[in-house]
Amino acid sequence: MGKGTPSKSGGKKTHIICRRCGKHAYHIRKKRCAACGYGRKERRRNYSWSKRHH
């Protein structure tokens, strides 16, 4: 491995697969999902700006 940020990180996992939404966004230390808000709120995290328009 060379120099730089990847070599310094140490390979610790920050996010794992979420139990509720199945995305790889559940933060281990914070105990909450970045994608659906599991562990933070009962209702799912969703915003109008994140919806896909076609």
N, C-alpha and C positions, 0 to 999 in steps of 0.2 A: 504494500500500500504506500502511496505517495504522501506528500505533505498536504496541509490544508484542512478544511473543516471536516470532511468525511472521516479522516484518520483520527481526528480528535474526539469525535462523538461517542465512541465506545460501544455502539450498537444497542443501547438501551431502548426498549419499546416505550413510546409515549401513548400511542393509541392502539387499541385492540378492537376486534369485531364487536359491534353493539348487539345486545340481546334483543332490543326492540326493532331497530330498522335494518340490521344486518350489514351496515356499512362499517368500514374500518375507521371509525371516528370516535370511539369511546376512550376518553382520557383516563388512564389508570390512576394517576395521582389526584386529579380533580374529581374523579368518579362521576363524570358526566359525558354525554355524547355531544359532539360538536355539530352533528348533522340533524338529529331529531330532538335534542334537548333532554334525553332520558337521564334521570338522576337529578334534574333541576326543576322540571315542571311536569305536571300531569298531562297537559295537552302537548301535542307535538309541536316542535319548532317549525314554523313556516311563515314566510314573508312574501308579500306581493311582488317584490323585486326579484325574488329567486325563482318565480314561476316562469316556465318556458313558454314564450309566445311564438306562434307560427302563422 
